[in-house]
């Protein structure tokens, strides 16, 4: 057996364990990436829910303030009417 025939077997014994190790590390990275993607999706969903809740709360408060202004404007108009009748 000459030197050229021995090299492929030597390379195979050296490279196969390393390739298997790298393959395992790549699979572990894929698992971690999938986990991070699930966490991001969950955070995105939670954020959307929170934003929707805050939006609804703000709209409710704005509507409340708006109705107070409407009441105030009606009172001012009523007072102006009373004042004009009293004059």
N, CA, C and O atoms as a CHARMM CRD file, in Angstrom:
* protein
*
  348
    1    1 UNK  N      0.85400  -1.17300   0.00000 PROA 1      0.00000
    2    1 UNK  CA     0.00000   0.00000   0.00000 PROA 1      0.00000
    3    1 UNK  C      0.89500   1.23000   0.00000 PROA 1      0.00000
    4    1 UNK  O      1.75500   1.38900   0.86600 PROA 1      0.00000
    5    2 UNK  N      0.68500   2.07500  -0.96200 PROA 2      0.00000
    6    2 UNK  CA     1.52600   3.25700  -1.03500 PROA 2      0.00000
    7    2 UNK  C      0.93500   4.38000  -0.19000 PROA 2      0.00000
    8    2 UNK  O     -0.15500   4.25900   0.36900 PROA 2      0.00000
    9    3 UNK  N      1.66500   5.44400  -0.11600 PROA 3      0.00000
   10    3 UNK  CA     1.29600   6.59300   0.72100 PROA 3      0.00000
   11    3 UNK  C     -0.03400   7.21200   0.30700 PROA 3      0.00000
   12    3 UNK  O     -0.81300   7.60700   1.17400 PROA 3      0.00000
   13    4 UNK  N     -0.31500   7.30900  -0.98500 PROA 4      0.00000
   14    4 UNK  CA    -1.53200   7.91900  -1.47900 PROA 4      0.00000
   15    4 UNK  C     -2.77600   7.13600  -1.04100 PROA 4      0.00000
   16    4 UNK  O     -3.82300   7.73900  -0.80600 PROA 4      0.00000
   17    5 UNK  N     -2.68300   5.83100  -0.92900 PROA 5      0.00000
   18    5 UNK  CA    -3.81300   5.02700  -0.52100 PROA 5      0.00000
   19    5 UNK  C     -4.09200   5.14900   0.97000 PROA 5      0.00000
   20    5 UNK  O     -5.23700   4.97100   1.38600 PROA 5      0.00000
   21    6 UNK  N     -3.09900   5.44300   1.78200 PROA 6      0.00000
   22    6 UNK  CA    -3.25700   5.56300   3.22400 PROA 6      0.00000
   23    6 UNK  C     -3.87000   6.91600   3.62100 PROA 6      0.00000
   24    6 UNK  O     -4.54600   7.00500   4.64600 PROA 6      0.00000
   25    7 UNK  N     -3.64800   7.94000   2.84400 PROA 7      0.00000
   26    7 UNK  CA    -4.12100   9.28000   3.19700 PROA 7      0.00000
   27    7 UNK  C     -5.64200   9.35000   3.29100 PROA 7      0.00000
   28    7 UNK  O     -6.13200   9.90200   4.27700 PROA 7      0.00000
   29    8 UNK  N     -6.42900   8.83400   2.34500 PROA 8      0.00000
   30    8 UNK  CA    -7.88300   8.94900   2.47100 PROA 8      0.00000
   31    8 UNK  C     -8.42000   8.32100   3.76600 PROA 8      0.00000
   32    8 UNK  O     -9.28300   8.91800   4.41100 PROA 8      0.00000
   33    9 UNK  N     -7.94500   7.15800   4.15700 PROA 9      0.00000
   34    9 UNK  CA    -8.38000   6.52400   5.40200 PROA 9      0.00000
   35    9 UNK  C     -8.00100   7.36900   6.61300 PROA 9      0.00000
   36    9 UNK  O     -8.79000   7.51400   7.54700 PROA 9      0.00000
   37   10 UNK  N     -6.80000   7.92100   6.59500 PROA 10     0.00000
   38   10 UNK  CA    -6.33500   8.77800   7.68900 PROA 10     0.00000
   39   10 UNK  C     -7.18900  10.03600   7.77500 PROA 10     0.00000
   40   10 UNK  O     -7.57400  10.46600   8.86200 PROA 10     0.00000
   41   11 UNK  N     -7.48000  10.62000   6.61900 PROA 11     0.00000
   42   11 UNK  CA    -8.30600  11.82800   6.58400 PROA 11     0.00000
   43   11 UNK  C     -9.71800  11.52200   7.06500 PROA 11     0.00000
   44   11 UNK  O    -10.32900  12.30700   7.78900 PROA 11     0.00000
   45   12 UNK  N    -10.22600  10.35600   6.64300 PROA 12     0.00000
   46   12 UNK  CA   -11.58000   9.97000   7.03900 PROA 12     0.00000
   47   12 UNK  C    -11.66200   9.79800   8.55800 PROA 12     0.00000
   48   12 UNK  O    -12.61000  10.28000   9.17900 PROA 12     0.00000
   49   13 UNK  N    -10.69300   9.12400   9.15900 PROA 13     0.00000
   50   13 UNK  CA   -10.69100   8.92700  10.60800 PROA 13     0.00000
   51   13 UNK  C    -10.56700  10.25400  11.34700 PROA 13     0.00000
   52   13 UNK  O    -11.10400  10.40100  12.44500 PROA 13     0.00000
   53   14 UNK  N     -9.88700  11.19100  10.77600 PROA 14     0.00000
   54   14 UNK  CA    -9.70200  12.49100  11.41300 PROA 14     0.00000
   55   14 UNK  C    -10.90500  13.40800  11.18500 PROA 14     0.00000
   56   14 UNK  O    -11.34100  14.10200  12.10400 PROA 14     0.00000
   57   15 UNK  N    -11.43600  13.41000   9.97000 PROA 15     0.00000
   58   15 UNK  CA   -12.48300  14.36200   9.62200 PROA 15     0.00000
   59   15 UNK  C    -13.89200  13.92800  10.05400 PROA 15     0.00000
   60   15 UNK  O    -14.68700  14.78100  10.45000 PROA 15     0.00000
   61   16 UNK  N    -14.21900  12.65600   9.99200 PROA 16     0.00000
   62   16 UNK  CA   -15.57800  12.19500  10.29900 PROA 16     0.00000
   63   16 UNK  C    -15.99300  12.59800  11.71600 PROA 16     0.00000
   64   16 UNK  O    -17.09500  13.12200  11.87500 PROA 16     0.00000
   65   17 UNK  N    -15.18300  12.38600  12.74900 PROA 17     0.00000
   66   17 UNK  CA   -15.61200  12.82900  14.08900 PROA 17     0.00000
   67   17 UNK  C    -15.82200  14.34200  14.16000 PROA 17     0.00000
   68   17 UNK  O    -16.76500  14.81600  14.79400 PROA 17     0.00000
   69   18 UNK  N    -14.94900  15.08400  13.51400 PROA 18     0.00000
   70   18 UNK  CA   -15.09600  16.54300  13.51300 PROA 18     0.00000
   71   18 UNK  C    -16.35800  16.95800  12.77000 PROA 18     0.00000
   72   18 UNK  O    -17.07800  17.84800  13.22300 PROA 18     0.00000
   73   19 UNK  N    -16.63700  16.32300  11.62900 PROA 19     0.00000
   74   19 UNK  CA   -17.84500  16.64000  10.87600 PROA 19     0.00000
   75   19 UNK  C    -19.09600  16.28700  11.68500 PROA 19     0.00000
   76   19 UNK  O    -20.07900  17.02700  11.66500 PROA 19     0.00000
   77   20 UNK  N    -19.05700  15.17100  12.38600 PROA 20     0.00000
   78   20 UNK  CA   -20.18500  14.79000  13.24000 PROA 20     0.00000
   79   20 UNK  C    -20.36900  15.79700  14.37700 PROA 20     0.00000
   80   20 UNK  O    -21.49300  16.14200  14.74300 PROA 20     0.00000
   81   21 UNK  N    -19.25900  16.25400  14.91900 PROA 21     0.00000
   82   21 UNK  CA   -19.30800  17.25800  15.99400 PROA 21     0.00000
   83   21 UNK  C    -19.91400  18.56700  15.46400 PROA 21     0.00000
   84   21 UNK  O    -20.76800  19.17500  16.10900 PROA 21     0.00000
   85   22 UNK  N    -19.46700  18.97700  14.30400 PROA 22     0.00000
   86   22 UNK  CA   -19.99200  20.20600  13.69200 PROA 22     0.00000
   87   22 UNK  C    -21.47400  20.04500  13.37900 PROA 22     0.00000
   88   22 UNK  O    -22.25600  20.97300  13.58700 PROA 22     0.00000
   89   23 UNK  N    -21.86700  18.87200  12.88000 PROA 23     0.00000
   90   23 UNK  CA   -23.27500  18.61000  12.57700 PROA 23     0.00000
   91   23 UNK  C    -24.11200  18.72300  13.84700 PROA 23     0.00000
   92   23 UNK  O    -25.19400  19.31200  13.82700 PROA 23     0.00000
   93   24 UNK  N    -23.62400  18.16900  14.94000 PROA 24     0.00000
   94   24 UNK  CA   -24.32500  18.26700  16.22000 PROA 24     0.00000
   95   24 UNK  C    -24.44800  19.70600  16.69200 PROA 24     0.00000
   96   24 UNK  O    -25.49500  20.11200  17.19700 PROA 24     0.00000
   97   25 UNK  N    -23.38400  20.47400  16.52900 PROA 25     0.00000
   98   25 UNK  CA   -23.42300  21.87900  16.92500 PROA 25     0.00000
   99   25 UNK  C    -24.40800  22.66600  16.06400 PROA 25     0.00000
  100   25 UNK  O    -25.09900  23.55100  16.56800 PROA 25     0.00000
  101   26 UNK  N    -24.47900  22.35500  14.78900 PROA 26     0.00000
  102   26 UNK  CA   -25.42600  23.03500  13.89400 PROA 26     0.00000
  103   26 UNK  C    -26.85700  22.70000  14.29700 PROA 26     0.00000
  104   26 UNK  O    -27.71800  23.58000  14.30800 PROA 26     0.00000
  105   27 UNK  N    -27.11800  21.43700  14.62900 PROA 27     0.00000
  106   27 UNK  CA   -28.45700  21.04800  15.08000 PROA 27     0.00000
  107   27 UNK  C    -28.81800  21.77400  16.37200 PROA 27     0.00000
  108   27 UNK  O    -29.95300  22.22300  16.53700 PROA 27     0.00000
  109   28 UNK  N    -27.86000  21.89100  17.28800 PROA 28     0.00000
  110   28 UNK  CA   -28.10600  22.61000  18.54400 PROA 28     0.00000
  111   28 UNK  C    -28.40300  24.08600  18.26500 PROA 28     0.00000
  112   28 UNK  O    -29.27400  24.67400  18.90500 PROA 28     0.00000
  113   29 UNK  N    -27.68900  24.67800  17.32000 PROA 29     0.00000
  114   29 UNK  CA   -27.95000  26.07100  16.95200 PROA 29     0.00000
  115   29 UNK  C    -29.34800  26.22600  16.36100 PROA 29     0.00000
  116   29 UNK  O    -30.05100  27.19100  16.66200 PROA 29     0.00000
  117   30 UNK  N    -29.74400  25.28300  15.53000 PROA 30     0.00000
  118   30 UNK  CA   -31.09400  25.33200  14.95200 PROA 30     0.00000
  119   30 UNK  C    -32.14900  25.26700  16.05500 PROA 30     0.00000
  120   30 UNK  O    -33.15600  25.97500  16.00900 PROA 30     0.00000
  121   31 UNK  N    -31.90600  24.41500  17.04000 PROA 31     0.00000
  122   31 UNK  CA   -32.84000  24.29500  18.16000 PROA 31     0.00000
  123   31 UNK  C    -32.92000  25.60900  18.92600 PROA 31     0.00000
  124   31 UNK  O    -34.00800  26.06200  19.28200 PROA 31     0.00000
  125   32 UNK  N    -31.77800  26.21300  19.17700 PROA 32     0.00000
  126   32 UNK  CA   -31.76300  27.49300  19.89300 PROA 32     0.00000
  127   32 UNK  C    -32.43100  28.59100  19.07500 PROA 32     0.00000
  128   32 UNK  O    -33.15700  29.41800  19.62800 PROA 32     0.00000
  129   33 UNK  N    -32.19900  28.61000  17.78100 PROA 33     0.00000
  130   33 UNK  CA   -32.82000  29.60900  16.90900 PROA 33     0.00000
  131   33 UNK  C    -34.33700  29.43500  16.91800 PROA 33     0.00000
  132   33 UNK  O    -35.07800  30.41500  17.00100 PROA 33     0.00000
  133   34 UNK  N    -34.79400  28.19200  16.83300 PROA 34     0.00000
  134   34 UNK  CA   -36.24100  27.93000  16.88700 PROA 34     0.00000
  135   34 UNK  C    -36.82000  28.42900  18.20600 PROA 34     0.00000
  136   34 UNK  O    -37.90300  29.01400  18.23000 PROA 34     0.00000
  137   35 UNK  N    -36.11100  28.20300  19.28600 PROA 35     0.00000
  138   35 UNK  CA   -36.56500  28.65500  20.60800 PROA 35     0.00000
  139   35 UNK  C    -36.64900  30.17800  20.66500 PROA 35     0.00000
  140   35 UNK  O    -37.62300  30.73200  21.17500 PROA 35     0.00000
  141   36 UNK  N    -35.64300  30.83800  20.14900 PROA 36     0.00000
  142   36 UNK  CA   -35.64100  32.30600  20.13600 PROA 36     0.00000
  143   36 UNK  C    -36.78200  32.82100  19.25400 PROA 36     0.00000
  144   36 UNK  O    -37.44500  33.79700  19.60700 PROA 36     0.00000
  145   37 UNK  N    -37.01200  32.17900  18.12700 PROA 37     0.00000
  146   37 UNK  CA   -38.11200  32.58900  17.24500 PROA 37     0.00000
  147   37 UNK  C    -39.45500  32.45300  17.95500 PROA 37     0.00000
  148   37 UNK  O    -40.32700  33.31200  17.81400 PROA 37     0.00000
  149   38 UNK  N    -39.62200  31.36400  18.72700 PROA 38     0.00000
  150   38 UNK  CA   -40.88300  31.18600  19.47700 PROA 38     0.00000
  151   38 UNK  C    -41.02000  32.26900  20.54400 PROA 38     0.00000
  152   38 UNK  O    -42.11100  32.80100  20.75000 PROA 38     0.00000
  153   39 UNK  N    -39.93100  32.59400  21.21700 PROA 39     0.00000
  154   39 UNK  CA   -39.97200  33.65000  22.23200 PROA 39     0.00000
  155   39 UNK  C    -40.31500  35.00100  21.60400 PROA 39     0.00000
  156   39 UNK  O    -41.10200  35.76400  22.16400 PROA 39     0.00000
  157   40 UNK  N    -39.73500  35.29500  20.45800 PROA 40     0.00000
  158   40 UNK  CA   -40.01500  36.55200  19.76500 PROA 40     0.00000
  159   40 UNK  C    -41.48300  36.61200  19.35800 PROA 40     0.00000
  160   40 UNK  O    -42.13000  37.64900  19.50500 PROA 40     0.00000
  161   41 UNK  N    -42.00700  35.50200  18.84700 PROA 41     0.00000
  162   41 UNK  CA   -43.41700  35.46200  18.45400 PROA 41     0.00000
  163   41 UNK  C    -44.31200  35.68700  19.66700 PROA 41     0.00000
  164   41 UNK  O    -45.32100  36.38700  19.58400 PROA 41     0.00000
  165   42 UNK  N    -43.93900  35.09200  20.78300 PROA 42     0.00000
  166   42 UNK  CA   -44.72100  35.27000  22.00900 PROA 42     0.00000
  167   42 UNK  C    -44.66400  36.71700  22.48000 PROA 42     0.00000
  168   42 UNK  O    -45.68800  37.29500  22.84700 PROA 42     0.00000
  169   43 UNK  N    -43.47700  37.30000  22.47200 PROA 43     0.00000
  170   43 UNK  CA   -43.33400  38.70400  22.87200 PROA 43     0.00000
  171   43 UNK  C    -44.09800  39.62000  21.92800 PROA 43     0.00000
  172   43 UNK  O    -44.70800  40.59400  22.37000 PROA 43     0.00000
  173   44 UNK  N    -44.07100  39.32200  20.64300 PROA 44     0.00000
  174   44 UNK  CA   -44.80500  40.12100  19.66200 PROA 44     0.00000
  175   44 UNK  C    -46.30300  40.05900  19.95700 PROA 44     0.00000
  176   44 UNK  O    -46.99900  41.07400  19.90600 PROA 44     0.00000
  177   45 UNK  N    -46.78300  38.86900  20.26100 PROA 45     0.00000
  178   45 UNK  CA   -48.20000  38.70400  20.57000 PROA 45     0.00000
  179   45 UNK  C    -48.56600  39.45500  21.85300 PROA 45     0.00000
  180   45 UNK  O    -49.59100  40.13500  21.90600 PROA 45     0.00000
  181   46 UNK  N    -47.73100  39.33100  22.87900 PROA 46     0.00000
  182   46 UNK  CA   -47.98300  40.04600  24.13300 PROA 46     0.00000
  183   46 UNK  C    -47.96800  41.55600  23.91800 PROA 46     0.00000
  184   46 UNK  O    -48.79900  42.27900  24.46700 PROA 46     0.00000
  185   47 UNK  N    -47.02000  42.02200  23.11500 PROA 47     0.00000
  186   47 UNK  CA   -46.91300  43.45200  22.84700 PROA 47     0.00000
  187   47 UNK  C    -48.15100  43.95900  22.11700 PROA 47     0.00000
  188   47 UNK  O    -48.68400  45.01700  22.45100 PROA 47     0.00000
  189   48 UNK  N    -48.61000  43.19800  21.11200 PROA 48     0.00000
  190   48 UNK  CA   -49.81500  43.59900  20.38700 PROA 48     0.00000
  191   48 UNK  C    -51.00900  43.66300  21.32700 PROA 48     0.00000
  192   48 UNK  O    -51.82200  44.58300  21.24100 PROA 48     0.00000
  193   49 UNK  N    -51.11700  42.69500  22.21800 PROA 49     0.00000
  194   49 UNK  CA   -52.22300  42.66800  23.18000 PROA 49     0.00000
  195   49 UNK  C    -52.15300  43.87300  24.10900 PROA 49     0.00000
  196   49 UNK  O    -53.16600  44.52000  24.37500 PROA 49     0.00000
  197   50 UNK  N    -50.96000  44.16800  24.59800 PROA 50     0.00000
  198   50 UNK  CA   -50.78000  45.32100  25.48700 PROA 50     0.00000
  199   50 UNK  C    -51.10600  46.62600  24.77400 PROA 50     0.00000
  200   50 UNK  O    -51.77300  47.49500  25.33500 PROA 50     0.00000
  201   51 UNK  N    -50.64500  46.76000  23.55700 PROA 51     0.00000
  202   51 UNK  CA   -50.89800  47.98500  22.79000 PROA 51     0.00000
  203   51 UNK  C    -52.39600  48.14600  22.54600 PROA 51     0.00000
  204   51 UNK  O    -52.93600  49.24600  22.67000 PROA 51     0.00000
  205   52 UNK  N    -53.06700  47.03900  22.19500 PROA 52     0.00000
  206   52 UNK  CA   -54.51000  47.10400  21.97600 PROA 52     0.00000
  207   52 UNK  C    -55.22800  47.52200  23.26000 PROA 52     0.00000
  208   52 UNK  O    -56.15800  48.32700  23.21900 PROA 52     0.00000
  209   53 UNK  N    -54.79800  46.97700  24.39500 PROA 53     0.00000
  210   53 UNK  CA   -55.40000  47.35200  25.67400 PROA 53     0.00000
  211   53 UNK  C    -55.18100  48.81700  25.99800 PROA 53     0.00000
  212   53 UNK  O    -56.10300  49.50600  26.43300 PROA 53     0.00000
  213   54 UNK  N    -53.96500  49.29500  25.78900 PROA 54     0.00000
  214   54 UNK  CA   -53.66800  50.70800  26.04200 PROA 54     0.00000
  215   54 UNK  C    -54.46300  51.60500  25.10400 PROA 54     0.00000
  216   54 UNK  O    -54.95200  52.65800  25.51400 PROA 54     0.00000
  217   55 UNK  N    -54.59400  51.19300  23.84800 PROA 55     0.00000
  218   55 UNK  CA   -55.36500  51.97900  22.87800 PROA 55     0.00000
  219   55 UNK  C    -56.81200  52.09000  23.33300 PROA 55     0.00000
  220   55 UNK  O    -57.39100  53.17600  23.32300 PROA 55     0.00000
  221   56 UNK  N    -57.39200  50.97300  23.72800 PROA 56     0.00000
  222   56 UNK  CA   -58.77800  50.98900  24.17300 PROA 56     0.00000
  223   56 UNK  C    -58.94600  51.85400  25.42700 PROA 56     0.00000
  224   56 UNK  O    -59.92700  52.58700  25.55700 PROA 56     0.00000
  225   57 UNK  N    -57.98800  51.76200  26.33700 PROA 57     0.00000
  226   57 UNK  CA   -58.05100  52.57700  27.55100 PROA 57     0.00000
  227   57 UNK  C    -57.95000  54.06600  27.21500 PROA 57     0.00000
  228   57 UNK  O    -58.69100  54.88200  27.76200 PROA 57     0.00000
  229   58 UNK  N    -57.03500  54.41100  26.31900 PROA 58     0.00000
  230   58 UNK  CA   -56.88400  55.81400  25.92500 PROA 58     0.00000
  231   58 UNK  C    -58.13600  56.33000  25.22800 PROA 58     0.00000
  232   58 UNK  O    -58.58600  57.44300  25.49900 PROA 58     0.00000
  233   59 UNK  N    -58.70200  55.51800  24.32200 PROA 59     0.00000
  234   59 UNK  CA   -59.92300  55.92700  23.63400 PROA 59     0.00000
  235   59 UNK  C    -61.06000  56.15600  24.62800 PROA 59     0.00000
  236   59 UNK  O    -61.83000  57.10700  24.49500 PROA 59     0.00000
  237   60 UNK  N    -61.15500  55.28900  25.60800 PROA 60     0.00000
  238   60 UNK  CA   -62.18900  55.43000  26.62300 PROA 60     0.00000
  239   60 UNK  C    -62.00600  56.73200  27.40800 PROA 60     0.00000
  240   60 UNK  O    -62.97000  57.45000  27.67400 PROA 60     0.00000
  241   61 UNK  N    -60.76400  57.02100  27.77000 PROA 61     0.00000
  242   61 UNK  CA   -60.50000  58.26300  28.51200 PROA 61     0.00000
  243   61 UNK  C    -60.76900  59.49300  27.64700 PROA 61     0.00000
  244   61 UNK  O    -61.32600  60.48100  28.12600 PROA 61     0.00000
  245   62 UNK  N    -60.37500  59.43400  26.37700 PROA 62     0.00000
  246   62 UNK  CA   -60.65300  60.55900  25.48400 PROA 62     0.00000
  247   62 UNK  C    -62.15600  60.77100  25.32900 PROA 62     0.00000
  248   62 UNK  O    -62.62900  61.90800  25.32700 PROA 62     0.00000
  249   63 UNK  N    -62.90000  59.68300  25.20000 PROA 63     0.00000
  250   63 UNK  CA   -64.35300  59.79600  25.08300 PROA 63     0.00000
  251   63 UNK  C    -64.95100  60.40400  26.34800 PROA 63     0.00000
  252   63 UNK  O    -65.88800  61.20000  26.28500 PROA 63     0.00000
  253   64 UNK  N    -64.40200  60.02300  27.48900 PROA 64     0.00000
  254   64 UNK  CA   -64.87500  60.57400  28.75500 PROA 64     0.00000
  255   64 UNK  C    -64.60900  62.08000  28.82600 PROA 64     0.00000
  256   64 UNK  O    -65.48200  62.85600  29.21300 PROA 64     0.00000
  257   65 UNK  N    -63.40000  62.47700  28.45100 PROA 65     0.00000
  258   65 UNK  CA   -63.05400  63.90600  28.45500 PROA 65     0.00000
  259   65 UNK  C    -63.91300  64.64800  27.44100 PROA 65     0.00000
  260   65 UNK  O    -64.38300  65.75300  27.71200 PROA 65     0.00000
  261   66 UNK  N    -64.11800  64.04600  26.27800 PROA 66     0.00000
  262   66 UNK  CA   -64.93700  64.66400  25.23500 PROA 66     0.00000
  263   66 UNK  C    -66.36400  64.88800  25.73500 PROA 66     0.00000
  264   66 UNK  O    -66.94900  65.94500  25.49500 PROA 66     0.00000
  265   67 UNK  N    -66.91800  63.90700  26.42100 PROA 67     0.00000
  266   67 UNK  CA   -68.28400  64.07200  26.92300 PROA 67     0.00000
  267   67 UNK  C    -68.33100  65.13700  28.01600 PROA 67     0.00000
  268   67 UNK  O    -69.33400  65.83900  28.15000 PROA 67     0.00000
  269   68 UNK  N    -67.26900  65.26600  28.79200 PROA 68     0.00000
  270   68 UNK  CA   -67.21700  66.32800  29.80800 PROA 68     0.00000
  271   68 UNK  C    -67.19700  67.70000  29.14600 PROA 68     0.00000
  272   68 UNK  O    -67.85600  68.63200  29.60600 PROA 68     0.00000
  273   69 UNK  N    -66.43600  67.81400  28.06100 PROA 69     0.00000
  274   69 UNK  CA   -66.41600  69.08600  27.34000 PROA 69     0.00000
  275   69 UNK  C    -67.78700  69.39100  26.73800 PROA 69     0.00000
  276   69 UNK  O    -68.24500  70.53300  26.76300 PROA 69     0.00000
  277   70 UNK  N    -68.43000  68.36700  26.20000 PROA 70     0.00000
  278   70 UNK  CA   -69.77600  68.56800  25.65900 PROA 70     0.00000
  279   70 UNK  C    -70.71800  69.06900  26.75200 PROA 70     0.00000
  280   70 UNK  O    -71.51200  69.98100  26.52300 PROA 70     0.00000
  281   71 UNK  N    -70.62600  68.46900  27.94300 PROA 71     0.00000
  282   71 UNK  CA   -71.46700  68.90500  29.06400 PROA 71     0.00000
  283   71 UNK  C    -71.12400  70.33700  29.47000 PROA 71     0.00000
  284   71 UNK  O    -72.00700  71.15000  29.74400 PROA 71     0.00000
  285   72 UNK  N    -69.83100  70.62400  29.50300 PROA 72     0.00000
  286   72 UNK  CA   -69.39200  71.96500  29.87800 PROA 72     0.00000
  287   72 UNK  C    -69.89300  72.99100  28.86000 PROA 72     0.00000
  288   72 UNK  O    -70.38600  74.05200  29.24200 PROA 72     0.00000
  289   73 UNK  N    -69.76900  72.68100  27.57500 PROA 73     0.00000
  290   73 UNK  CA   -70.24100  73.58900  26.53000 PROA 73     0.00000
  291   73 UNK  C    -71.74800  73.81000  26.64900 PROA 73     0.00000
  292   73 UNK  O    -72.23500  74.92600  26.46900 PROA 73     0.00000
  293   74 UNK  N    -72.47700  72.74200  26.95100 PROA 74     0.00000
  294   74 UNK  CA   -73.93600  72.87200  27.11200 PROA 74     0.00000
  295   74 UNK  C    -74.24900  73.76300  28.30400 PROA 74     0.00000
  296   74 UNK  O    -75.17700  74.56900  28.24900 PROA 74     0.00000
  297   75 UNK  N    -73.48600  73.62600  29.37400 PROA 75     0.00000
  298   75 UNK  CA   -73.71000  74.46300  30.56400 PROA 75     0.00000
  299   75 UNK  C    -73.41200  75.92800  30.25700 PROA 75     0.00000
  300   75 UNK  O    -74.14200  76.82000  30.69000 PROA 75     0.00000
  301   76 UNK  N    -72.33600  76.17100  29.50600 PROA 76     0.00000
  302   76 UNK  CA   -71.98400  77.55200  29.14900 PROA 76     0.00000
  303   76 UNK  C    -73.07800  78.15000  28.27000 PROA 76     0.00000
  304   76 UNK  O    -73.47000  79.30000  28.47100 PROA 76     0.00000
  305   77 UNK  N    -73.57100  77.39400  27.30600 PROA 77     0.00000
  306   77 UNK  CA   -74.64500  77.88100  26.43700 PROA 77     0.00000
  307   77 UNK  C    -75.92200  78.14300  27.24200 PROA 77     0.00000
  308   77 UNK  O    -76.61700  79.13300  27.01700 PROA 77     0.00000
  309   78 UNK  N    -76.21900  77.24000  28.18400 PROA 78     0.00000
  310   78 UNK  CA   -77.40000  77.40500  29.01600 PROA 78     0.00000
  311   78 UNK  C    -77.26400  78.64500  29.89000 PROA 78     0.00000
  312   78 UNK  O    -78.21700  79.40700  30.05100 PROA 78     0.00000
  313   79 UNK  N    -76.06900  78.84500  30.45700 PROA 79     0.00000
  314   79 UNK  CA   -75.82500  80.02700  31.29100 PROA 79     0.00000
  315   79 UNK  C    -75.95700  81.29400  30.44600 PROA 79     0.00000
  316   79 UNK  O    -76.54300  82.28000  30.89100 PROA 79     0.00000
  317   80 UNK  N    -75.41000  81.26700  29.22500 PROA 80     0.00000
  318   80 UNK  CA   -75.51900  82.43200  28.34300 PROA 80     0.00000
  319   80 UNK  C    -76.98500  82.70400  28.01600 PROA 80     0.00000
  320   80 UNK  O    -77.40400  83.85900  27.93800 PROA 80     0.00000
  321   81 UNK  N    -77.75900  81.64500  27.82500 PROA 81     0.00000
  322   81 UNK  CA   -79.18700  81.80500  27.54100 PROA 81     0.00000
  323   81 UNK  C    -79.90400  82.41200  28.74800 PROA 81     0.00000
  324   81 UNK  O    -80.72500  83.31600  28.59200 PROA 81     0.00000
  325   82 UNK  N    -79.59700  81.92300  29.94200 PROA 82     0.00000
  326   82 UNK  CA   -80.20500  82.45800  31.16700 PROA 82     0.00000
  327   82 UNK  C    -79.80800  83.93000  31.35400 PROA 82     0.00000
  328   82 UNK  O    -80.63200  84.77300  31.70900 PROA 82     0.00000
  329   83 UNK  N    -78.53600  84.20900  31.10900 PROA 83     0.00000
  330   83 UNK  CA   -78.06700  85.59200  31.26400 PROA 83     0.00000
  331   83 UNK  C    -78.77800  86.50600  30.26500 PROA 83     0.00000
  332   83 UNK  O    -79.14200  87.63200  30.60400 PROA 83     0.00000
  333   84 UNK  N    -78.97900  86.01900  29.01900 PROA 84     0.00000
  334   84 UNK  CA   -79.64800  86.86100  28.02700 PROA 84     0.00000
  335   84 UNK  C    -81.12400  87.03700  28.36300 PROA 84     0.00000
  336   84 UNK  O    -81.70400  88.07400  28.04400 PROA 84     0.00000
  337   85 UNK  N    -81.73900  86.05100  28.99600 PROA 85     0.00000
  338   85 UNK  CA   -83.13500  86.16700  29.39700 PROA 85     0.00000
  339   85 UNK  C    -83.29100  87.10000  30.60300 PROA 85     0.00000
  340   85 UNK  O    -84.29500  87.79800  30.74800 PROA 85     0.00000
  341   86 UNK  N    -82.28000  87.09000  31.45200 PROA 86     0.00000
  342   86 UNK  CA   -82.31500  87.93000  32.66100 PROA 86     0.00000
  343   86 UNK  C    -82.02400  89.38100  32.37200 PROA 86     0.00000
  344   86 UNK  O    -82.33800  90.24700  33.18900 PROA 86     0.00000
  345   87 UNK  N    -81.43900  89.66400  31.24600 PROA 87     0.00000
  346   87 UNK  CA   -81.08300  91.04600  30.94400 PROA 87     0.00000
  347   87 UNK  C    -82.20700  91.85000  30.40800 PROA 87     0.00000
  348   87 UNK  O    -82.03400  93.03300  30.11300 PROA 87     0.00000
